[in-house]
Amino acid sequence: YIVGGFGEQDGPTWWNLDEPLELTPTDNPNEFTGTFPCGDDIEYKYICHPGNWEYQEAANLDPLEDHANRTYNEADVVEYWRAQPQVKLSVSLDEAYTGDTPSSLAVKGSWDEWGEPITLTKEGDAFVGAIGNGTDDVIYSNTQYKYVIPGETEADNNWEVRTDAEGNRWAIHPQMNDVIVNFEKEVVTGLNQINTEIALLQTSAGIVVQFNGQADIELYSINGQLIDKTRVSNTYRKDLNRGIYIIRVNGTSHKFVR
Protein backbone atom coordinates (compact mmCIF):
# COMPACT_ATOMS: atom_id res chain seq x y z
CA TYR A 1 0.00 0.00 0.00
CA ILE A 2 0.99 3.63 -0.46
CA VAL A 3 -0.21 6.79 1.33
CA GLY A 4 0.71 10.37 0.52
CA GLY A 5 -0.21 13.63 -1.13
CA PHE A 6 -2.32 12.21 -3.93
CA GLY A 7 -5.26 14.32 -5.13
CA GLU A 8 -6.43 17.28 -3.08
CA GLN A 9 -5.20 17.77 0.46
CA ASP A 10 -8.68 17.16 1.84
CA GLY A 11 -9.39 14.34 -0.59
CA PRO A 12 -9.95 10.70 0.34
CA THR A 13 -6.39 9.60 -0.46
CA TRP A 14 -4.45 12.27 1.49
CA TRP A 15 -2.40 10.25 3.99
CA ASN A 16 -5.47 8.11 4.59
CA LEU A 17 -4.38 5.02 6.53
CA ASP A 18 -7.84 3.46 6.51
CA GLU A 19 -8.17 3.68 2.71
CA PRO A 20 -4.62 3.58 1.34
CA LEU A 21 -3.89 3.16 -2.34
CA GLU A 22 -3.18 -0.48 -3.11
CA LEU A 23 -0.31 -1.55 -5.31
CA THR A 24 -0.61 -4.47 -7.73
CA PRO A 25 1.81 -7.42 -7.57
CA THR A 26 3.83 -8.08 -10.71
CA ASP A 27 5.05 -11.44 -11.98
CA ASN A 28 8.30 -10.91 -10.05
CA PRO A 29 8.44 -12.02 -6.40
CA ASN A 30 8.01 -9.18 -3.86
CA GLU A 31 7.52 -6.58 -6.59
CA PHE A 32 4.50 -4.25 -6.83
CA THR A 33 3.44 -1.49 -9.17
CA GLY A 34 0.88 1.31 -9.37
CA THR A 35 0.00 4.51 -11.23
CA PHE A 36 -1.67 7.35 -9.30
CA PRO A 37 -2.42 11.03 -10.05
CA CYS A 38 -0.24 13.49 -8.17
CA GLY A 39 1.13 17.01 -8.25
CA ASP A 40 4.67 18.29 -8.14
CA ASP A 41 6.83 17.68 -5.07
CA ILE A 42 4.55 14.92 -3.80
CA GLU A 43 5.57 13.12 -0.61
CA TYR A 44 4.51 9.58 0.25
CA LYS A 45 5.26 6.44 2.25
CA TYR A 46 4.65 2.72 1.92
CA ILE A 47 2.72 0.67 4.48
CA CYS A 48 2.30 -3.11 4.61
CA HIS A 49 -1.21 -3.09 6.13
CA PRO A 50 -3.97 -0.47 6.46
CA GLY A 51 -5.09 1.32 9.59
CA ASN A 52 -1.96 1.90 11.68
CA TRP A 53 1.17 4.00 11.28
CA GLU A 54 3.12 1.23 13.02
CA TYR A 55 2.87 -0.69 9.72
CA GLN A 56 4.94 1.91 7.83
CA GLU A 57 8.33 1.31 6.27
CA ALA A 58 11.44 1.62 8.43
CA ALA A 59 14.92 2.93 7.73
CA ASN A 60 16.76 0.88 10.38
CA LEU A 61 16.05 -1.96 12.79
CA ASP A 62 18.65 -1.37 15.50
CA PRO A 63 17.56 1.13 16.62
CA LEU A 64 14.11 0.89 15.02
CA GLU A 65 13.62 4.11 13.00
CA ASP A 66 10.86 5.25 10.65
CA HIS A 67 11.70 5.92 7.03
CA ALA A 68 11.53 9.56 5.95
CA ASN A 69 8.79 10.67 3.55
CA ARG A 70 9.69 9.83 -0.02
CA THR A 71 9.59 12.09 -3.07
CA TYR A 72 8.86 10.75 -6.52
CA ASN A 73 11.18 8.06 -7.79
CA GLU A 74 10.43 5.67 -10.64
CA ALA A 75 11.48 2.63 -8.61
CA ASP A 76 11.61 2.38 -4.80
CA VAL A 77 12.98 -0.35 -2.55
CA VAL A 78 11.49 -1.04 0.89
CA GLU A 79 14.12 -2.75 3.03
CA TYR A 80 12.23 -3.02 6.31
CA TRP A 81 8.82 -2.54 7.88
CA ARG A 82 8.49 -0.92 11.28
CA ALA A 83 5.93 -3.56 12.22
CA GLN A 84 3.68 -6.15 10.60
CA PRO A 85 0.33 -7.65 11.63
CA GLN A 86 1.75 -11.13 11.09
CA VAL A 87 5.08 -12.84 10.45
CA LYS A 88 4.84 -16.24 8.78
CA LEU A 89 7.47 -18.82 9.68
CA SER A 90 8.82 -21.78 7.74
CA VAL A 91 11.70 -23.64 9.36
CA SER A 92 13.59 -26.71 8.18
CA LEU A 93 16.53 -28.74 9.46
CA ASP A 94 19.99 -28.14 8.03
CA GLU A 95 21.37 -30.77 5.64
CA ALA A 96 24.22 -31.39 8.09
CA TYR A 97 21.85 -32.01 11.02
CA THR A 98 22.33 -35.58 12.30
CA GLY A 99 19.65 -35.92 14.99
CA ASP A 100 16.12 -37.23 14.60
CA THR A 101 13.36 -34.95 13.33
CA PRO A 102 11.52 -33.51 16.34
CA SER A 103 8.01 -34.84 16.87
CA SER A 104 6.96 -31.29 17.81
CA LEU A 105 8.44 -27.81 17.45
CA ALA A 106 7.42 -24.40 18.76
CA VAL A 107 8.58 -20.80 18.72
CA LYS A 108 8.91 -18.40 21.64
CA GLY A 109 9.80 -14.74 21.56
CA SER A 110 9.75 -11.22 22.89
CA TRP A 111 6.23 -10.37 21.64
CA ASP A 112 4.88 -11.73 24.96
CA GLU A 113 8.11 -11.57 26.98
CA TRP A 114 9.02 -15.15 26.08
CA GLY A 115 5.77 -16.47 27.53
CA GLU A 116 3.59 -19.08 25.85
CA PRO A 117 5.12 -21.05 22.95
CA ILE A 118 3.40 -21.07 19.56
CA THR A 119 3.21 -24.64 18.27
CA LEU A 120 4.24 -25.09 14.64
CA THR A 121 2.67 -27.52 12.15
CA LYS A 122 4.69 -30.12 10.25
CA GLU A 123 4.28 -29.74 6.48
CA GLY A 124 6.57 -31.92 4.39
CA ASP A 125 10.17 -31.26 5.42
CA ALA A 126 9.34 -28.02 7.23
CA PHE A 127 7.50 -26.76 10.29
CA VAL A 128 5.24 -23.76 9.61
CA GLY A 129 3.33 -21.25 11.70
CA ALA A 130 2.85 -17.55 12.31
CA ILE A 131 3.42 -14.82 14.86
CA GLY A 132 0.46 -12.41 15.02
CA ASN A 133 -3.15 -12.62 13.88
CA GLY A 134 -2.69 -10.88 10.53
CA THR A 135 -5.38 -8.30 11.31
CA ASP A 136 -4.42 -5.84 14.03
CA ASP A 137 -1.50 -7.36 15.93
CA VAL A 138 1.68 -5.27 15.89
CA ILE A 139 4.80 -7.42 15.48
CA TYR A 140 7.79 -5.10 15.35
CA SER A 141 10.63 -6.00 13.01
CA ASN A 142 13.10 -6.08 15.89
CA THR A 143 10.95 -8.67 17.67
CA GLN A 144 13.22 -11.52 18.76
CA TYR A 145 12.35 -15.20 18.64
CA LYS A 146 13.85 -18.67 18.84
CA TYR A 147 12.75 -22.23 18.07
CA VAL A 148 12.34 -24.78 20.85
CA ILE A 149 11.20 -28.34 21.47
CA PRO A 150 8.92 -27.74 24.48
CA GLY A 151 9.46 -29.78 27.62
CA GLU A 152 7.20 -30.48 30.55
CA THR A 153 9.02 -27.69 32.45
CA GLU A 154 11.15 -24.74 31.37
CA ALA A 155 14.24 -26.69 32.40
CA ASP A 156 13.26 -29.46 29.96
CA ASN A 157 13.00 -27.13 26.94
CA ASN A 158 15.36 -28.10 24.13
CA TRP A 159 16.40 -24.85 22.39
CA GLU A 160 17.89 -24.56 18.94
CA VAL A 161 21.61 -23.87 18.70
CA ARG A 162 22.70 -21.23 16.19
CA THR A 163 26.14 -21.39 14.62
CA ASP A 164 25.39 -19.00 11.73
CA ALA A 165 24.83 -15.97 13.97
CA GLU A 166 24.84 -14.86 17.59
CA GLY A 167 21.77 -14.22 19.70
CA ASN A 168 18.11 -14.65 18.83
CA ARG A 169 16.39 -14.40 15.47
CA TRP A 170 14.58 -11.21 14.41
CA ALA A 171 11.15 -11.04 12.76
CA ILE A 172 12.43 -8.82 9.95
CA HIS A 173 10.22 -9.84 7.01
CA PRO A 174 6.58 -10.93 6.53
CA GLN A 175 7.88 -14.39 5.55
CA MET A 176 10.82 -15.82 7.47
CA ASN A 177 12.45 -18.96 6.03
CA ASP A 178 14.75 -20.31 8.71
CA VAL A 179 17.10 -23.28 9.05
CA ILE A 180 17.90 -25.04 12.34
CA VAL A 181 21.47 -26.30 12.59
CA ASN A 182 21.18 -28.22 15.86
CA PHE A 183 19.60 -28.38 19.32
CA GLU A 184 21.14 -28.12 22.78
CA LYS A 185 20.28 -31.76 23.53
CA GLU A 186 20.28 -34.74 21.21
CA VAL A 187 16.86 -35.34 19.66
CA VAL A 188 15.81 -38.99 19.76
CA THR A 189 12.45 -39.98 18.30
CA GLY A 190 13.24 -43.24 16.49
CA LEU A 191 10.51 -45.84 16.85
CA ASN A 192 12.16 -48.93 15.42
CA GLN A 193 10.97 -52.29 16.67
CA ILE A 194 12.99 -53.88 19.44
CA ASN A 195 14.63 -57.22 18.71
CA THR A 196 12.32 -60.13 19.55
CA GLU A 197 14.96 -61.48 21.96
CA ILE A 198 14.46 -58.37 24.14
CA ALA A 199 11.54 -58.06 26.56
CA LEU A 200 10.47 -54.57 27.65
CA LEU A 201 8.26 -54.63 30.74
CA GLN A 202 6.55 -51.67 32.35
CA THR A 203 6.22 -51.82 36.12
CA SER A 204 4.40 -49.69 38.68
CA ALA A 205 7.69 -47.89 39.38
CA GLY A 206 9.23 -47.62 35.93
CA ILE A 207 10.66 -50.05 33.38
CA VAL A 208 12.47 -53.39 33.22
CA VAL A 209 14.29 -54.57 30.08
CA GLN A 210 15.37 -58.20 29.82
CA PHE A 211 17.77 -59.64 27.23
CA ASN A 212 20.58 -62.16 26.85
CA GLY A 213 24.14 -60.95 27.35
CA GLN A 214 25.41 -57.38 27.50
CA ALA A 215 23.66 -54.33 26.05
CA ASP A 216 24.30 -50.60 25.74
CA ILE A 217 21.34 -48.74 27.23
CA GLU A 218 20.36 -45.12 26.56
CA LEU A 219 17.22 -43.67 28.13
CA TYR A 220 15.77 -40.34 26.93
CA SER A 221 12.83 -38.09 27.70
CA ILE A 222 10.45 -37.51 24.79
CA ASN A 223 12.20 -34.15 24.24
CA GLY A 224 15.55 -35.81 23.68
CA GLN A 225 17.12 -35.20 27.10
CA LEU A 226 19.47 -38.02 28.09
CA ILE A 227 18.36 -39.53 31.42
CA ASP A 228 20.63 -42.56 31.71
CA LYS A 229 23.40 -44.22 29.73
CA THR A 230 24.97 -47.47 30.84
CA ARG A 231 26.12 -50.95 29.82
CA VAL A 232 24.51 -53.86 31.67
CA SER A 233 24.09 -57.62 31.45
CA ASN A 234 20.75 -59.43 31.04
CA THR A 235 18.51 -56.92 32.88
CA TYR A 236 18.06 -53.14 33.06
CA ARG A 237 15.80 -51.50 35.66
CA LYS A 238 14.90 -47.84 36.10
CA ASP A 239 12.40 -46.03 38.32
CA LEU A 240 10.69 -43.22 36.41
CA ASN A 241 8.14 -40.48 36.92
CA ARG A 242 5.04 -40.57 34.75
CA GLY A 243 5.66 -39.42 31.19
CA ILE A 244 6.72 -40.51 27.71
CA TYR A 245 10.20 -41.95 27.20
CA ILE A 246 12.43 -43.49 24.56
CA ILE A 247 14.89 -46.25 25.36
CA ARG A 248 17.68 -47.48 23.11
CA VAL A 249 19.01 -51.00 23.50
CA ASN A 250 22.12 -51.59 21.40
CA GLY A 251 21.06 -48.72 19.13
CA THR A 252 17.47 -49.87 18.61
CA SER A 253 14.80 -47.47 19.92
CA HIS A 254 11.43 -47.98 21.54
CA LYS A 255 8.91 -45.44 22.79
CA PHE A 256 6.85 -46.12 25.89
CA VAL A 257 4.50 -44.38 28.32
CA ARG A 258 5.05 -44.66 32.05
HULINBEL-V71740 format. One line per field, one symbol per residue. phi: phi as a letter, one per 20 degrees, with the letter a starting at -180 (. if undefined). A space follows every 50 residues. Layout:
phi = ???
This chain:
phi = .ccreemfgeffdeleffcffeedfefeglccbaccfbeflfdbbeceaf nbffeffdebdcffcfffgedgbfbdceebdfbcfadedccceffefdff fgfbbcccaffclleffdfedfcmecdcabdnendcfddffdfdbbebef dfcgfegdefdddeaemefdefdfcdddceeacfdfeccgcfffgfeddd dedfdrbcddadnebedcdcffenffebbbccdmbccbecffrdccdddl nedbdbde
